[in-house]
């Protein structure tokens, strides 16, 4: 889950003078586009590939993002953040875990940063261009500035026509590769006013685990 959330989710450094200016210009366009929307709804596919251990895991999920708030469904678990409190709901375990989310903790990257993770902590370089079903996907290679990072590099695929993120390919120093591909990207959908509100009455039979 941590690896998935990190992949779903890691954007702009003060080291711009040392960067690929074309890559920075493209990422700026992506950032401006994302921030122009009131909300974003994404269906995605997530693949983890560990060649050394001969392990390949594939799953699908969806997330709705509005500002800092989000509703993420993945691996049978719902994670809802209302801007102050994170609720992790597991129907299989009949358990709700409640905690405050520390945005300063880099190990706890949230889905609300899914489309803006690249703004800090990376150097940028233009990479290959691919044709994906008639769509021109321009890749930007992100390399962590921190030499102690567990991430070797990230390839961020951007649709050249829409300036939307198409996919993210993260390669770890351990050789594990994770790929997140956007299957559906919708914006400014009508959302319920209570979408990000936790309703305790729905979980009367659940074990409530408060971490704070």
PEGIJO-V983927 format. One line per field, one symbol per residue. ss: DSSP state (h for helix, s for strand, l for the rest). psi: psi as a letter, one per 20 degrees, with the letter a starting at -180 (. if undefined). burial: # if it has 9 or more other C-alpha atoms within 8 Angstrom, else .. A space follows every 50 residues. Layout:
# PEGIJO-V983927
ss: ???
psi: ???
burial: ???
This chain:
# PEGIJO-V983927
ss: lhhhhhhllllllllhhhllhhhhhhhhhhhhhhhllllsssssssssss llllssssssssssssllssssssllssssslllssssssllllssssss llllllllllhhhlllhhhllsssssssssssllssssssssssllllll ssssssssslllllssssssssllllsssssssssssllllllllllllh hhhlllssssll
psi: gghghhgiq.kpqjkhhjrohhgggghhggghggiiqgrpppprppppon ghjlpopprqrqqppociqqopopkjppoppjihpppopnhgilqpppqq poiiohilpqhijhjjhjhqjqqqpqbrpqoolipoopqppppphoijqi pgrppoppohgikqpgrpopprijippppppohpoqqlqpqqijhkppnh hilhjqpoooh.
burial: ...########.#..#..##..##.#..###.##..############## #...##..########.#######..######..######...######. .......############.######........##########...... ##########..##########..########..#.#........#.... ............
